[in-house]
Amino acid sequence: MEAQYPARRRPKYLNLLKIREPLPAVVSILHRISGVLLFFPGIPLFLYGLQLLLQSPETFASLQSGLAHPLCKLFLLLATWFFLHHLFAGIRHLMLDLHYGLQLEHARLSSKLVLIFGAALTMLAGVWLW
Amino acid sequence: MVKPANRIITGAHYGLKDWLVQRITAVLMVVYIGLLIVFIVVYQPESYEEFKALFSIRWIKIASLLFFAGLCWHAWVGVRNVLMDYIHPMSIRLTLQIMCIVALLGYLIWFLDIMWG
């Protein structure tokens, strides 16, 4: 027999566009998305850059001029953010594995710190790039 | 007399190995990146020759290879987890997993070619 609920309508399914994710969930899904993007196109682009860096003085020069392009810098900044978020969320993961910060308020605080540190260091990288 | 089953019924612990590998490779990668940043700050390489010289030091080459192999292994565990979570039809999942393994092996060979080729 189904329970009778009062007038308040309860959601029948989880619509990701309608529910508001708690902060640790946001950090978690960004960790996953950034991880996938670092895998592809991250790794091949990294290798391409490394190849240009080390192959010859000509490829080195083309890497330098390529990275000087504003669009390229913007892309690099985005990649930096993905990397930094993945790094800090990963450190948070390791702390959780060691049973640090398991309480709800600590978990919320640490996810806030992950987002702040990721964004702040990305901005610093942006200042350094421009 | 019935012999007791010589196996652990809670699973084969494949997940535990992957979990541990992902964390160990993560720590190793952070250590490498930290060392590399210190090196670059100390030596301040700017020209092609200086970068080339930096990555010609044997232990840096070896540490870089360890880093990249760790990165590939780390990525494989992560991508496998993602595929297991979202791609349920076995044929598609297996195809994607094989593509990822082939890609990662290709990346590793590419990396070796850049460093030692």
gemmi code that builds the backbone of each chain (N, CA, C; Angstrom):
import gemmi

chains = {
    "A": [
        ("MET", (0.838, -1.204, 0.000), (0.000, 0.000, 0.000), (0.868, 1.246, 0.000)),
        ("GLU", (0.516, 2.219, -0.830), (1.326, 3.434, -0.909), (0.997, 4.393, 0.212)),
        ("ALA", (2.034, 5.071, 0.673), (1.818, 6.051, 1.732), (1.115, 7.271, 1.146)),
        ("GLN", (0.236, 7.863, 1.931), (-0.455, 9.072, 1.479), (0.312, 10.305, 1.951)),
        ("TYR", (0.742, 11.100, 0.966), (1.470, 12.306, 1.329), (0.515, 13.491, 1.323)),
        ("PRO", (0.790, 14.480, 2.174), (-0.038, 15.700, 2.156), (0.178, 16.479, 0.863)),
        ("ALA", (-0.448, 17.642, 0.805), (-0.509, 18.444, -0.414), (0.851, 18.667, -1.077)),
        ("ARG", (1.944, 18.673, -0.259), (3.264, 18.942, -0.808), (3.628, 17.864, -1.841)),
        ("ARG", (3.927, 18.313, -3.075), (4.269, 17.353, -4.134), (5.722, 16.941, -4.020)),
        ("ARG", (5.964, 15.670, -3.982), (7.350, 15.185, -3.890), (7.822, 14.787, -5.281)),
        ("PRO", (9.113, 14.975, -5.577), (9.592, 14.602, -6.908), (9.528, 13.091, -7.109)),
        ("LYS", (9.166, 12.689, -8.330), (9.025, 11.259, -8.593), (10.342, 10.673, -9.078)),
        ("TYR", (11.213, 11.516, -9.566), (12.501, 11.019, -10.023), (13.534, 12.117, -9.810)),
        ("LEU", (14.790, 11.762, -9.928), (15.837, 12.764, -9.717), (16.133, 13.474, -11.029)),
        ("ASN", (15.682, 14.694, -11.145), (16.012, 15.504, -12.304), (17.204, 16.370, -11.939)),
        ("LEU", (18.349, 16.068, -12.580), (19.589, 16.752, -12.200), (19.513, 18.257, -12.433)),
        ("LEU", (18.578, 18.686, -13.323), (18.471, 20.117, -13.595), (17.582, 20.805, -12.568)),
        ("LYS", (16.821, 19.999, -11.799), (15.901, 20.619, -10.845), (16.398, 20.541, -9.413)),
        ("ILE", (17.158, 19.487, -9.073), (17.618, 19.419, -7.696), (18.866, 20.272, -7.530)),
        ("ARG", (19.002, 20.830, -6.341), (20.183, 21.646, -6.057), (21.199, 20.758, -5.364)),
        ("GLU", (22.355, 20.614, -6.025), (23.376, 19.725, -5.477), (24.041, 20.370, -4.265)),
        ("PRO", (24.280, 19.601, -3.198), (25.093, 20.142, -2.097), (26.537, 20.338, -2.557)),
        ("LEU", (27.258, 21.236, -1.869), (28.610, 21.610, -2.297), (29.557, 20.407, -2.491)),
        ("PRO", (29.590, 19.440, -1.547), (30.488, 18.302, -1.773), (30.155, 17.542, -3.058)),
        ("ALA", (28.878, 17.530, -3.448), (28.501, 16.853, -4.690), (29.006, 17.619, -5.901)),
        ("VAL", (28.973, 18.964, -5.802), (29.485, 19.795, -6.902), (30.983, 19.553, -7.081)),
        ("VAL", (31.702, 19.548, -5.932), (33.149, 19.297, -5.986), (33.414, 17.919, -6.589)),
        ("SER", (32.602, 16.948, -6.189), (32.794, 15.576, -6.651), (32.574, 15.438, -8.156)),
        ("ILE", (31.480, 16.034, -8.659), (31.209, 15.868, -10.097), (32.220, 16.658, -10.917)),
        ("LEU", (32.670, 17.825, -10.378), (33.716, 18.575, -11.095), (35.038, 17.799, -11.106)),
        ("HIS", (35.286, 17.049, -10.031), (36.482, 16.208, -9.976), (36.431, 15.184, -11.109)),
        ("ARG", (35.252, 14.604, -11.289), (35.090, 13.582, -12.325), (35.178, 14.194, -13.728)),
        ("ILE", (34.468, 15.317, -13.937), (34.484, 15.952, -15.267), (35.898, 16.414, -15.612)),
        ("SER", (36.575, 17.058, -14.615), (37.931, 17.534, -14.903), (38.857, 16.355, -15.184)),
        ("GLY", (38.644, 15.237, -14.492), (39.469, 14.055, -14.733), (39.323, 13.537, -16.147)),
        ("VAL", (38.074, 13.441, -16.607), (37.823, 12.959, -17.971), (38.446, 13.910, -18.994)),
        ("LEU", (38.297, 15.225, -18.762), (38.850, 16.195, -19.716), (40.376, 16.211, -19.682)),
        ("LEU", (40.967, 15.948, -18.514), (42.427, 15.879, -18.452), (42.919, 14.651, -19.211)),
        ("PHE", (42.103, 13.591, -19.201), (42.456, 12.393, -19.964), (42.355, 12.679, -21.457)),
        ("PHE", (41.222, 13.225, -21.855), (41.039, 13.640, -23.246), (40.233, 14.930, -23.300)),
        ("PRO", (40.747, 15.956, -23.925), (41.966, 16.055, -24.748), (43.250, 16.388, -23.971)),
        ("GLY", (43.213, 16.342, -22.637), (44.365, 16.785, -21.848), (45.691, 16.119, -22.189)),
        ("ILE", (45.722, 14.774, -22.112), (47.004, 14.074, -22.282), (47.584, 14.274, -23.691)),
        ("PRO", (46.807, 14.086, -24.775), (47.421, 14.305, -26.090), (47.919, 15.731, -26.291)),
        ("LEU", (47.178, 16.721, -25.779), (47.644, 18.110, -25.915), (48.929, 18.333, -25.120)),
        ("PHE", (48.990, 17.744, -23.937), (50.200, 17.836, -23.107), (51.398, 17.244, -23.854)),
        ("LEU", (51.182, 16.061, -24.455), (52.270, 15.411, -25.189), (52.689, 16.233, -26.402)),
        ("TYR", (51.692, 16.811, -27.083), (51.999, 17.643, -28.242), (52.854, 18.840, -27.813)),
        ("GLY", (52.471, 19.451, -26.686), (53.242, 20.576, -26.164), (54.657, 20.168, -25.786)),
        ("LEU", (54.778, 19.006, -25.132), (56.098, 18.517, -24.727), (56.969, 18.245, -25.946)),
        ("GLN", (56.347, 17.720, -26.992), (57.088, 17.428, -28.221), (57.611, 18.719, -28.845)),
        ("LEU", (56.727, 19.727, -28.914), (57.154, 21.020, -29.472), (58.271, 21.626, -28.636)),
        ("LEU", (58.174, 21.440, -27.307), (59.161, 22.019, -26.396), (60.550, 21.427, -26.621)),
        ("LEU", (60.611, 20.120, -26.877), (61.904, 19.432, -26.852), (62.434, 19.012, -28.217)),
        ("GLN", (61.609, 19.124, -29.283), (62.049, 18.548, -30.556), (63.187, 19.344, -31.211)),
        ("SER", (62.958, 20.625, -31.420), (63.984, 21.431, -32.095), (63.756, 22.904, -31.754)),
        ("PRO", (64.757, 23.742, -31.980), (64.572, 25.181, -31.706), (63.388, 25.766, -32.483)),
        ("GLU", (63.122, 25.233, -33.693), (62.010, 25.769, -34.497), (60.660, 25.440, -33.850)),
        ("THR", (60.490, 24.157, -33.412), (59.220, 23.795, -32.770), (59.069, 24.543, -31.453)),
        ("PHE", (60.192, 24.763, -30.751), (60.160, 25.528, -29.504), (59.631, 26.936, -29.771)),
        ("ALA", (60.128, 27.549, -30.853), (59.685, 28.906, -31.204), (58.204, 28.911, -31.572)),
        ("SER", (57.752, 27.867, -32.283), (56.338, 27.822, -32.667), (55.457, 27.617, -31.442)),
        ("LEU", (55.964, 26.858, -30.442), (55.216, 26.697, -29.193), (55.082, 28.043, -28.483)),
        ("GLN", (56.211, 28.782, -28.428), (56.206, 30.092, -27.773), (55.212, 31.045, -28.426)),
        ("SER", (55.259, 31.102, -29.778), (54.363, 32.041, -30.457), (52.912, 31.565, -30.349)),
        ("GLY", (52.716, 30.241, -30.357), (51.366, 29.698, -30.209), (50.771, 30.040, -28.853)),
        ("LEU", (51.586, 29.894, -27.801), (51.099, 30.156, -26.446), (50.877, 31.642, -26.199)),
        ("ALA", (51.469, 32.481, -27.051), (51.299, 33.923, -26.875), (49.915, 34.379, -27.348)),
        ("HIS", (49.238, 33.539, -28.138), (47.911, 33.887, -28.650), (46.892, 33.933, -27.499)),
        ("PRO", (46.068, 35.008, -27.441), (45.127, 35.161, -26.319), (44.170, 33.972, -26.158)),
        ("LEU", (43.671, 33.432, -27.276), (42.748, 32.294, -27.192), (43.436, 31.084, -26.563)),
        ("CYS", (44.696, 30.911, -26.946), (45.482, 29.800, -26.433), (45.704, 29.963, -24.933)),
        ("LYS", (45.956, 31.221, -24.525), (46.145, 31.507, -23.105), (44.878, 31.207, -22.320)),
        ("LEU", (43.738, 31.583, -22.897), (42.454, 31.344, -22.243), (42.226, 29.841, -22.067)),
        ("PHE", (42.546, 29.101, -23.130), (42.405, 27.644, -23.089), (43.323, 27.045, -22.032)),
        ("LEU", (44.549, 27.570, -21.977), (45.531, 27.090, -21.011), (45.056, 27.370, -19.579)),
        ("LEU", (44.425, 28.532, -19.421), (43.911, 28.909, -18.104), (42.797, 27.957, -17.674)),
        ("LEU", (41.924, 27.611, -18.609), (40.845, 26.669, -18.336), (41.420, 25.307, -17.939)),
        ("ALA", (42.440, 24.881, -18.700), (43.090, 23.602, -18.402), (43.737, 23.649, -17.020)),
        ("THR", (44.330, 24.826, -16.691), (44.944, 24.992, -15.372), (43.909, 24.830, -14.273)),
        ("TRP", (42.717, 25.425, -14.507), (41.669, 25.307, -13.501), (41.240, 23.851, -13.331)),
        ("PHE", (41.033, 23.147, -14.449), (40.651, 21.732, -14.363), (41.696, 20.953, -13.568)),
        ("PHE", (42.977, 21.221, -13.902), (44.050, 20.505, -13.216), (44.049, 20.819, -11.723)),
        ("LEU", (43.974, 22.114, -11.378), (44.053, 22.505, -9.970), (42.856, 21.972, -9.190)),
        ("HIS", (41.659, 22.041, -9.810), (40.492, 21.510, -9.109), (40.657, 20.008, -8.876)),
        ("HIS", (41.139, 19.313, -9.905), (41.328, 17.869, -9.776), (42.353, 17.568, -8.678)),
        ("LEU", (43.418, 18.380, -8.633), (44.465, 18.208, -7.621), (43.902, 18.409, -6.213)),
        ("PHE", (43.217, 19.535, -5.994), (42.747, 19.842, -4.642), (41.626, 18.901, -4.207)),
        ("ALA", (40.712, 18.577, -5.152), (39.648, 17.628, -4.811), (40.260, 16.255, -4.511)),
        ("GLY", (41.362, 15.936, -5.204), (42.043, 14.665, -4.958), (42.684, 14.643, -3.577)),
        ("ILE", (43.302, 15.767, -3.186), (43.895, 15.855, -1.846), (42.801, 15.706, -0.791)),
        ("ARG", (41.642, 16.335, -1.067), (40.514, 16.207, -0.139), (40.087, 14.742, -0.027)),
        ("HIS", (40.090, 14.054, -1.173), (39.739, 12.636, -1.202), (40.673, 11.822, -0.316)),
        ("LEU", (41.983, 12.121, -0.449), (42.977, 11.389, 0.352), (42.755, 11.641, 1.842)),
        ("MET", (42.425, 12.900, 2.189), (42.146, 13.225, 3.593), (40.930, 12.433, 4.084)),
        ("LEU", (39.890, 12.371, 3.245), (38.687, 11.621, 3.636), (39.030, 10.142, 3.832)),
        ("ASP", (39.911, 9.613, 2.937), (40.330, 8.219, 3.067), (41.031, 7.974, 4.399)),
        ("LEU", (41.731, 9.023, 4.892), (42.434, 8.900, 6.172), (41.520, 9.291, 7.344)),
        ("HIS", (40.230, 9.433, 7.032), (39.203, 9.740, 8.043), (39.327, 11.140, 8.624)),
        ("TYR", (39.920, 12.049, 7.865), (39.901, 13.455, 8.278), (38.730, 14.154, 7.582)),
        ("GLY", (37.990, 14.945, 8.349), (36.930, 15.754, 7.748), (35.712, 14.984, 7.301)),
        ("LEU", (35.368, 13.926, 8.040), (34.199, 13.132, 7.642), (32.887, 13.745, 8.122)),
        ("GLN", (32.957, 14.591, 9.165), (31.719, 15.208, 9.658), (31.167, 16.161, 8.613)),
        ("LEU", (29.837, 16.284, 8.615), (29.172, 17.032, 7.550), (29.710, 18.454, 7.414)),
        ("GLU", (29.824, 19.160, 8.543), (30.252, 20.561, 8.420), (31.705, 20.653, 7.947)),
        ("HIS", (32.536, 19.670, 8.361), (33.923, 19.653, 7.879), (33.972, 19.348, 6.387)),
        ("ALA", (33.138, 18.413, 5.959), (33.096, 18.049, 4.538), (32.666, 19.248, 3.700)),
        ("ARG", (31.691, 20.011, 4.235), (31.237, 21.208, 3.505), (32.336, 22.250, 3.444)),
        ("LEU", (33.024, 22.438, 4.587), (34.099, 23.427, 4.634), (35.216, 23.043, 3.665)),
        ("SER", (35.598, 21.752, 3.668), (36.719, 21.349, 2.808), (36.336, 21.465, 1.334)),
        ("SER", (35.074, 21.197, 0.993), (34.706, 21.350, -0.425), (34.700, 22.813, -0.821)),
        ("LYS", (34.324, 23.681, 0.140), (34.395, 25.119, -0.133), (35.848, 25.531, -0.379)),
        ("LEU", (36.749, 25.002, 0.475), (38.177, 25.335, 0.338), (38.723, 24.859, -1.004)),
        ("VAL", (38.297, 23.653, -1.435), (38.765, 23.117, -2.719), (38.382, 24.072, -3.848)),
        ("LEU", (37.120, 24.541, -3.846), (36.656, 25.449, -4.895), (37.410, 26.776, -4.842)),
        ("ILE", (37.604, 27.295, -3.607), (38.271, 28.589, -3.460), (39.732, 28.505, -3.899)),
        ("PHE", (40.445, 27.465, -3.414), (41.859, 27.313, -3.765), (42.030, 27.121, -5.275)),
        ("GLY", (41.168, 26.288, -5.858), (41.249, 26.051, -7.302), (41.078, 27.348, -8.077)),
        ("ALA", (40.045, 28.117, -7.718), (39.771, 29.362, -8.437), (40.869, 30.393, -8.187)),
        ("ALA", (41.313, 30.496, -6.914), (42.310, 31.524, -6.563), (43.631, 31.261, -7.282)),
        ("LEU", (44.098, 30.014, -7.259), (45.371, 29.713, -7.910), (45.262, 29.837, -9.427)),
        ("THR", (44.063, 29.547, -9.970), (43.867, 29.738, -11.409), (43.990, 31.218, -11.756)),
        ("MET", (43.394, 32.071, -10.904), (43.490, 33.518, -11.155), (44.941, 33.982, -11.074)),
        ("LEU", (45.681, 33.433, -10.100), (47.099, 33.771, -9.979), (47.848, 33.369, -11.240)),
        ("ALA", (47.525, 32.174, -11.747), (48.154, 31.713, -12.982), (47.795, 32.654, -14.131)),
        ("GLY", (46.542, 33.151, -14.124), (46.106, 34.083, -15.152), (46.897, 35.382, -15.106)),
        ("VAL", (47.103, 35.883, -13.900), (47.893, 37.110, -13.732), (49.305, 36.885, -14.252)),
        ("TRP", (49.863, 35.712, -13.963), (51.225, 35.397, -14.392), (51.298, 35.238, -15.909)),
        ("LEU", (50.218, 34.681, -16.501), (50.198, 34.462, -17.950), (50.098, 35.769, -18.731)),
        ("TRP", (49.353, 36.763, -18.170), (49.161, 38.005, -18.922), (50.109, 39.124, -18.501)),
    ],
    "B": [
        ("MET", (33.971, -35.875, 3.999), (34.057, -34.569, 4.630), (34.158, -33.478, 3.554)),
        ("VAL", (33.376, -32.467, 3.763), (33.382, -31.366, 2.795), (34.487, -30.384, 3.158)),
        ("LYS", (35.339, -30.095, 2.177), (36.403, -29.118, 2.437), (35.809, -27.711, 2.494)),
        ("PRO", (36.292, -26.890, 3.401), (35.823, -25.501, 3.367), (36.301, -24.819, 2.085)),
        ("ALA", (35.418, -24.025, 1.521), (35.763, -23.344, 0.263), (36.968, -22.436, 0.481)),
        ("ASN", (37.938, -22.621, -0.364), (39.185, -21.880, -0.204), (39.116, -20.545, -0.948)),
        ("ARG", (38.168, -19.735, -0.587), (38.086, -18.441, -1.262), (37.407, -17.439, -0.348)),
        ("ILE", (37.617, -16.184, -0.665), (37.012, -15.126, 0.143), (35.690, -14.745, -0.511)),
        ("ILE", (34.606, -14.848, 0.255), (33.305, -14.652, -0.387), (32.949, -13.194, -0.590)),
        ("THR", (33.744, -12.285, -0.066), (33.384, -10.873, -0.213), (33.912, -10.272, -1.505)),
        ("GLY", (34.401, -11.083, -2.417), (34.855, -10.549, -3.700), (36.330, -10.791, -3.905)),
        ("ALA", (36.778, -10.456, -5.095), (38.158, -10.748, -5.452), (39.095, -9.598, -5.099)),
        ("HIS", (38.541, -8.512, -4.566), (39.316, -7.347, -4.154), (40.039, -6.653, -5.310)),
        ("TYR", (39.528, -6.809, -6.520), (40.103, -6.068, -7.640), (39.921, -4.566, -7.403)),
        ("GLY", (38.781, -4.221, -6.867), (38.484, -2.807, -6.615), (39.461, -2.190, -5.648)),
        ("LEU", (39.848, -2.968, -4.623), (40.773, -2.450, -3.614), (42.121, -2.117, -4.243)),
        ("LYS", (42.596, -3.005, -5.126), (43.886, -2.771, -5.789), (43.820, -1.479, -6.621)),
        ("ASP", (42.730, -1.338, -7.398), (42.589, -0.144, -8.236), (42.530, 1.120, -7.392)),
        ("TRP", (41.769, 1.030, -6.299), (41.626, 2.168, -5.391), (42.995, 2.586, -4.871)),
        ("LEU", (43.799, 1.585, -4.447), (45.115, 1.866, -3.889), (46.053, 2.421, -4.963)),
        ("VAL", (46.023, 1.816, -6.157), (46.878, 2.265, -7.265), (46.579, 3.720, -7.597)),
        ("GLN", (45.288, 4.068, -7.638), (44.919, 5.432, -8.001), (45.496, 6.433, -7.002)),
        ("ARG", (45.474, 6.062, -5.719), (45.976, 6.977, -4.698), (47.505, 7.045, -4.670)),
        ("ILE", (48.157, 5.897, -4.839), (49.629, 5.897, -4.838), (50.153, 6.692, -6.041)),
        ("THR", (49.574, 6.452, -7.232), (50.028, 7.192, -8.407), (49.753, 8.687, -8.227)),
        ("ALA", (48.630, 9.028, -7.572), (48.310, 10.444, -7.354), (49.397, 11.108, -6.519)),
        ("VAL", (49.800, 10.442, -5.419), (50.819, 11.017, -4.539), (52.146, 11.135, -5.282)),
        ("LEU", (52.523, 10.089, -6.041), (53.782, 10.134, -6.792), (53.781, 11.285, -7.798)),
        ("MET", (52.637, 11.505, -8.468), (52.563, 12.577, -9.457), (52.725, 13.945, -8.791)),
        ("VAL", (52.097, 14.102, -7.607), (52.226, 15.383, -6.889), (53.684, 15.621, -6.500)),
        ("VAL", (54.357, 14.566, -6.033), (55.779, 14.692, -5.654), (56.609, 15.109, -6.873)),
        ("TYR", (56.367, 14.456, -8.021), (57.123, 14.785, -9.235), (56.881, 16.235, -9.652)),
        ("ILE", (55.596, 16.641, -9.663), (55.280, 18.002, -10.097), (55.931, 19.020, -9.165)),
        ("GLY", (55.908, 18.728, -7.850), (56.561, 19.607, -6.886), (58.053, 19.738, -7.171)),
        ("LEU", (58.722, 18.589, -7.398), (60.154, 18.595, -7.697), (60.450, 19.374, -8.971)),
        ("LEU", (59.606, 19.160, -9.988), (59.833, 19.822, -11.274), (59.694, 21.338, -11.130)),
        ("ILE", (58.686, 21.766, -10.341), (58.493, 23.202, -10.135), (59.719, 23.798, -9.429)),
        ("VAL", (60.212, 23.097, -8.392), (61.408, 23.566, -7.685), (62.580, 23.689, -8.660)),
        ("PHE", (62.756, 22.661, -9.503), (63.852, 22.651, -10.473), (63.747, 23.825, -11.433)),
        ("ILE", (62.525, 24.073, -11.925), (62.337, 25.141, -12.909), (62.540, 26.509, -12.252)),
        ("VAL", (62.096, 26.627, -10.989), (62.298, 27.892, -10.285), (63.785, 28.136, -10.044)),
        ("VAL", (64.527, 27.073, -9.697), (65.959, 27.216, -9.406), (66.748, 27.501, -10.687)),
        ("TYR", (66.484, 26.721, -11.752), (67.309, 26.828, -12.961), (66.811, 27.881, -13.951)),
        ("GLN", (65.525, 28.264, -13.823), (64.952, 29.295, -14.699), (65.254, 29.065, -16.185)),
        ("PRO", (64.926, 27.893, -16.723), (65.215, 27.676, -18.148), (64.311, 28.564, -19.010)),
        ("GLU", (64.911, 29.176, -20.039), (64.111, 30.036, -20.912), (64.242, 29.643, -22.380)),
        ("SER", (65.472, 29.282, -22.794), (65.681, 28.969, -24.206), (65.452, 27.481, -24.460)),
        ("TYR", (65.410, 27.134, -25.739), (65.255, 25.733, -26.124), (66.386, 24.896, -25.548)),
        ("GLU", (67.637, 25.413, -25.646), (68.806, 24.649, -25.194), (68.708, 24.348, -23.699)),
        ("GLU", (68.220, 25.341, -22.928), (68.142, 25.147, -21.478), (67.094, 24.096, -21.103)),
        ("PHE", (65.927, 24.127, -21.812), (64.904, 23.119, -21.557), (65.408, 21.735, -21.953)),
        ("LYS", (66.075, 21.707, -23.117), (66.601, 20.440, -23.620), (67.612, 19.853, -22.629)),
        ("ALA", (68.465, 20.734, -22.082), (69.479, 20.284, -21.126), (68.825, 19.745, -19.856)),
        ("LEU", (67.767, 20.456, -19.412), (67.069, 20.045, -18.190), (66.498, 18.641, -18.354)),
        ("PHE", (65.857, 18.391, -19.522), (65.227, 17.091, -19.735), (66.204, 16.080, -20.338)),
        ("SER", (67.507, 16.424, -20.332), (68.507, 15.440, -20.743), (69.164, 14.792, -19.530)),
        ("ILE", (68.943, 15.364, -18.350), (69.485, 14.776, -17.124), (68.800, 13.427, -16.910)),
        ("ARG", (69.642, 12.389, -16.715), (69.067, 11.037, -16.735), (67.994, 10.837, -15.680)),
        ("TRP", (68.257, 11.286, -14.426), (67.258, 10.990, -13.396), (65.964, 11.771, -13.616)),
        ("ILE", (66.062, 12.906, -14.272), (64.821, 13.638, -14.578), (64.034, 12.884, -15.640)),
        ("LYS", (64.766, 12.314, -16.626), (64.088, 11.501, -17.636), (63.381, 10.317, -16.994)),
        ("ILE", (64.087, 9.651, -16.081), (63.499, 8.464, -15.440), (62.305, 8.870, -14.578)),
        ("ALA", (62.471, 9.952, -13.788), (61.365, 10.420, -12.948), (60.178, 10.823, -13.817)),
        ("SER", (60.466, 11.449, -14.976), (59.389, 11.857, -15.876), (58.645, 10.651, -16.430)),
        ("LEU", (59.399, 9.598, -16.770), (58.762, 8.389, -17.274), (57.891, 7.749, -16.192)),
        ("LEU", (58.414, 7.713, -14.954), (57.619, 7.172, -13.850), (56.346, 7.993, -13.676)),
        ("PHE", (56.491, 9.331, -13.774), (55.327, 10.210, -13.662), (54.310, 9.873, -14.741)),
        ("PHE", (54.798, 9.764, -15.986), (53.840, 9.578, -17.082), (53.193, 8.194, -17.036)),
        ("ALA", (53.975, 7.177, -16.661), (53.389, 5.842, -16.527), (52.347, 5.854, -15.409)),
        ("GLY", (52.664, 6.548, -14.305), (51.707, 6.682, -13.211), (50.450, 7.406, -13.656)),
        ("LEU", (50.641, 8.445, -14.481), (49.500, 9.203, -15.013), (48.593, 8.284, -15.838)),
        ("CYS", (49.199, 7.466, -16.687), (48.415, 6.559, -17.536), (47.632, 5.552, -16.687)),
        ("TRP", (48.291, 4.995, -15.687), (47.637, 4.005, -14.829), (46.483, 4.668, -14.055)),
        ("HIS", (46.762, 5.863, -13.512), (45.779, 6.657, -12.773), (44.569, 6.959, -13.674)),
        ("ALA", (44.860, 7.375, -14.892), (43.788, 7.718, -15.831), (42.971, 6.479, -16.173)),
        ("TRP", (43.640, 5.343, -16.332), (42.924, 4.121, -16.667), (41.926, 3.755, -15.555)),
        ("VAL", (42.366, 3.812, -14.295), (41.457, 3.477, -13.189), (40.262, 4.431, -13.192)),
        ("GLY", (40.543, 5.717, -13.387), (39.477, 6.720, -13.366), (38.502, 6.548, -14.519)),
        ("VAL", (39.041, 6.385, -15.722), (38.179, 6.261, -16.902), (37.355, 4.968, -16.821)),
        ("ARG", (37.968, 3.907, -16.317), (37.252, 2.647, -16.157), (36.076, 2.821, -15.187)),
        ("ASN", (36.327, 3.546, -14.081), (35.240, 3.811, -13.129), (34.107, 4.571, -13.797)),
        ("VAL", (34.472, 5.591, -14.574), (33.456, 6.416, -15.227), (32.650, 5.561, -16.215)),
        ("LEU", (33.358, 4.747, -16.994), (32.657, 3.909, -17.986), (31.750, 2.894, -17.288)),
        ("MET", (32.217, 2.323, -16.173), (31.382, 1.354, -15.456), (30.129, 2.012, -14.896)),
        ("ASP", (30.244, 3.301, -14.519), (29.094, 3.999, -13.948), (28.053, 4.368, -14.999)),
        ("TYR", (28.509, 4.779, -16.198), (27.552, 5.382, -17.134), (27.254, 4.531, -18.356)),
        ("ILE", (28.158, 3.673, -18.768), (27.945, 2.892, -19.994), (27.608, 1.460, -19.599)),
        ("HIS", (26.338, 1.085, -19.739), (25.936, -0.220, -19.244), (25.963, -1.342, -20.279)),
        ("PRO", (25.615, -1.099, -21.560), (25.696, -2.210, -22.520), (27.133, -2.713, -22.655)),
        ("MET", (27.328, -3.993, -22.414), (28.676, -4.554, -22.335), (29.481, -4.323, -23.603)),
        ("SER", (28.831, -4.436, -24.788), (29.592, -4.317, -26.039), (30.182, -2.912, -26.183)),
        ("ILE", (29.357, -1.892, -25.872), (29.846, -0.511, -26.003), (30.916, -0.232, -24.960)),
        ("ARG", (30.652, -0.684, -23.721), (31.613, -0.420, -22.646), (32.965, -1.058, -22.957)),
        ("LEU", (32.930, -2.313, -23.394), (34.183, -3.014, -23.687), (34.930, -2.325, -24.824)),
        ("THR", (34.174, -1.912, -25.860), (34.804, -1.201, -26.979), (35.498, 0.065, -26.492)),
        ("LEU", (34.786, 0.846, -25.668), (35.366, 2.090, -25.164), (36.581, 1.814, -24.271)),
        ("GLN", (36.482, 0.762, -23.462), (37.611, 0.437, -22.580), (38.844, 0.048, -23.388)),
        ("ILE", (38.605, -0.744, -24.437), (39.742, -1.140, -25.291), (40.345, 0.093, -25.961)),
        ("MET", (39.451, 1.008, -26.436), (39.950, 2.236, -27.061), (40.812, 3.032, -26.083)),
        ("CYS", (40.379, 3.099, -24.820), (41.144, 3.850, -23.820), (42.501, 3.196, -23.570)),
        ("ILE", (42.514, 1.867, -23.465), (43.786, 1.173, -23.213), (44.740, 1.389, -24.389)),
        ("VAL", (44.215, 1.247, -25.606), (45.058, 1.443, -26.795), (45.583, 2.878, -26.828)),
        ("ALA", (44.697, 3.831, -26.527), (45.117, 5.237, -26.520), (46.224, 5.453, -25.489)),
        ("LEU", (46.028, 4.914, -24.277), (47.025, 5.123, -23.216), (48.359, 4.485, -23.571)),
        ("LEU", (48.322, 3.280, -24.157), (49.576, 2.644, -24.585), (50.252, 3.479, -25.671)),
        ("GLY", (49.427, 4.014, -26.586), (49.963, 4.883, -27.628), (50.608, 6.124, -27.041)),
        ("TYR", (49.934, 6.738, -26.042), (50.492, 7.924, -25.382), (51.843, 7.591, -24.748)),
        ("LEU", (51.917, 6.414, -24.117), (53.151, 6.017, -23.433), (54.297, 5.891, -24.437)),
        ("ILE", (53.996, 5.286, -25.600), (55.026, 5.134, -26.633), (55.430, 6.508, -27.176)),
        ("TRP", (54.429, 7.373, -27.370), (54.688, 8.746, -27.831), (55.626, 9.453, -26.848)),
        ("PHE", (55.334, 9.290, -25.563), (56.153, 9.920, -24.517), (57.595, 9.407, -24.588)),
        ("LEU", (57.745, 8.074, -24.712), (59.093, 7.482, -24.824), (59.816, 8.036, -26.038)),
        ("ASP", (59.074, 8.193, -27.136), (59.669, 8.708, -28.362), (60.164, 10.139, -28.176)),
        ("ILE", (59.370, 10.954, -27.454), (59.770, 12.341, -27.215), (61.025, 12.384, -26.338)),
        ("MET", (61.048, 11.560, -25.291), (62.137, 11.636, -24.330), (63.411, 10.949, -24.797)),
        ("TRP", (63.270, 9.799, -25.514), (64.456, 9.023, -25.870), (64.656, 8.894, -27.387)),
        ("GLY", (63.650, 9.323, -28.175), (63.720, 9.096, -29.610), (64.766, 9.953, -30.313)),
    ],
}
model = gemmi.Model(1)
for chain_id, residues in chains.items():
    chain = gemmi.Chain(chain_id)
    for i, (resn, *xyz) in enumerate(residues, 1):
        res = gemmi.Residue()
        res.name, res.seqid = resn, gemmi.SeqId(i, " ")
        for name, pos in zip(("N", "CA", "C"), xyz):
            atom = gemmi.Atom()
            atom.name, atom.element = name, gemmi.Element(name[0])
            atom.pos, atom.b_iso = gemmi.Position(*pos), 0.0
            res.add_atom(atom)
        chain.add_residue(res)
    model.add_chain(chain)
structure = gemmi.Structure()
structure.add_model(model)
structure.setup_entities()
